[in-house]
Amino acid sequence: MPIARSSLLAAVLTLVAACARQSVPPLAASPNAPAAPDAPADAAGRAPTLSSAAASAASAQSGAPRAAPPVLLKVGRLIDGVSATPKDNQAVLVVDGRIRTIGAAAALEKDAPAGTKVIDLGGSTALPGLIDAHTHVLLQGDITAAEYDVQLLKESIPYRAIRATVAARTALMNGFTAIRDLETEGAMYADVDVKMAIERGVIPGPRMFVSTRAFAPTGMYPLSGYSWELKMPEGVQVADGADALRKAVREQVKYGADWIKFYADRRYYLPPERGCKHLLCSWVNFTDEEAKAIVDEAHRLGKRVAAHAIGWDGIDAALRAGADTIEHGDGLDEGLMDRMVQKKVYWCPTIYVGAYVAEGRGGVWPKMVELEREAFRKAVKKGVLIAYGTDAGGYAWTENQAKELGIMVRYGMSPMAAIQSATVVAAQLLDQRRDLGSIEAGRFADIVAVAGDPLKDIGELERVTFVMKGGVVYKNENGAK
Ligand SMILES: [Zn+2]
């Protein structure tokens, strides 16, 4: 029965009044909104303790005023994400969660506004907050199919969401101030809820760009292999046919998807099996009409599209459909790379997860690790847009997701290019360069630091000692100096 206009208005007014009573902070429209200063550092700039985090969560719920003084961050070395070389003895002035000025520490300190809090990181190297463009906070490692199935069959979505909050905090404490979370693996729209909790300051975590449920056609994604008498949970949103897929894209966007993801392929195999004439072949999931419908509808709604594509056939199909990013891409050859360069399609290689699961999965997987190493070397030379993406969650969150950086350097990328892949390039992929990816005036104050020089030892980035997001310090192991 339709609600009469007057009673609808009354209901809205009641809701507004209820919100006012509870002082619920407004929901930020996107991860671009300045982070709520939910866990302010203490006067010495030390990391918030659990109790201060709890108190700040309470403060977030009470909606108390949270104006923070300007902060002057002094560092020994600054990698800003865009310059070719670092600068020594720099300072960054942060006002209202954004970077106001960058310059020589001595000069900036002299001109700092009254009441500015100084955080001196000594000889540390500061760099833009890291961005991981491929994560799964709702997943806790799935080397084998059995491990994946257990999470969907024996863990409720609320339980998985609780674990996701821990994964989100882990990512932030590892120095990742933004992530693109590429599907919930059966946990419906719980990524939207985790993102909301972070934006409201209920829990600490990175800025999240979420893709909700992802797509595969009937029978082409786990869970599979169970009796037909059982109605099993699905790891994706199953949809067939162009019209159904368009409707499903609209539905995901309606419920909060920032990105749309689809699984372009499965069942990877090597030549000469089944007449394979490429480095690695695969079975394509969607018809061209279906894949194009997904991409077209997403683009029509202003969303970008990520395609899981591992074999030649899947990558080819994803590129034909107009996908914006290729995930994994182990079977990339030079022809596909040229098409990616030409169409400015990004590649998220997720190398570490491949090596991590290869042994447990066996079969073609160890060979795929080798193929990806070669593909990576060639892609660096060809200038493919390589954005940092780890697939964290595909392996346990206890593994530091910054390990991928070391592998990229070992595979032929310079340390500076690897850092840029995880900062400025990933921010471009997210279409967020106005706010993210570099330490430049006007950007969000998303800044991390390490004790040593990551250009000499990229492994330093696995030991982040300082994390600031939106001007709020979440971690500082440097103490007062
Ligand atoms: Zn993934």
Boltz pocket constraint, residues with backbone or C-beta under 6 A from the ligand:
constraints:
  - pocket:
      binder: B
      contacts: [[A, 134], [A, 135], [A, 136], [A, 182], [A, 391], [A, 394]]
      max_distance: 6.0
